Amino acid sequence: MQIQARFAPILFSAILSAIMVSIVSAFVLLNTQGLHPGLPGQWVRSCLTTWPVAFPTVAIVAPLVRKLVARLTMQV
């Protein structure tokens, strides 16, 4: 299955935010609570509650960051 190229920014935001939420949620939970039997369920709930915030944030911020990086870097 392929998605039309015009949806690439949305797909990028969805994938990046899902990866970041998964990693950061696991890191925070492990650091604050350590390994325990309820950790996997808690991790899934954490991901599901934070991803709706992360996805639109990445969708809005990513183009701005790309422009900033383009201004801060030298074109060779």
C-alpha positions in Angstrom: 0.0 0.0 0.0 1.3 3.4 -0.9 0.1 6.8 0.2 0.0 9.8 -2.2 3.0 12.1 -1.9 0.9 15.0 -0.9 0.2 13.3 2.4 3.9 12.9 3.2 4.1 15.7 5.8 1.2 14.2 7.7 2.6 10.7 7.5 6.0 12.0 8.6 4.4 13.7 11.6 2.4 10.6 12.6 5.4 8.3 12.4 7.9 10.7 14.1 5.5 11.6 16.9 4.6 7.9 17.5 8.2 6.9 17.8 9.1 9.8 20.1 6.1 9.3 22.3 6.9 5.6 22.6 10.5 6.2 23.5 10.0 9.1 25.9 7.1 7.4 27.7 9.0 4.3 28.3 12.1 6.3 29.5 10.0 8.3 31.9 8.1 5.4 33.3 11.2 3.3 33.8 13.0 6.1 35.5 10.2 7.1 37.8 8.7 3.6 38.6 11.2 1.0 37.5 10.2 -2.3 36.1 7.0 -3.7 37.5 4.2 -6.0 36.3 1.8 -3.2 35.3 4.4 -1.3 33.3 3.4 -2.5 29.7 -0.3 -1.5 30.2 0.8 1.8 31.8 3.2 2.5 28.9 0.4 1.9 26.3 -2.0 4.2 28.2 0.7 6.8 28.4 1.4 6.6 24.7 -2.3 6.8 23.8 -2.8 9.9 26.0 0.3 11.8 24.9 0.3 11.0 21.1 -2.8 13.2 20.4 -0.7 16.1 21.7 2.6 15.1 20.0 1.2 14.5 16.5 -0.2 18.0 15.9 2.8 19.5 17.6 5.2 17.8 15.2 2.9 18.6 12.3 3.0 22.3 13.1 6.6 22.6 14.4 8.5 20.4 11.8 8.1 22.9 8.9 9.3 25.7 11.1 12.3 23.8 12.3 13.2 22.8 8.7 13.2 26.5 7.8 15.2 27.4 10.8 17.8 24.7 10.0 18.0 25.9 6.4 18.8 29.5 7.6 21.4 28.3 10.2 23.3 26.0 7.9 25.6 26.8 5.0 24.7 25.8 1.5 27.8 24.3 -0.2 
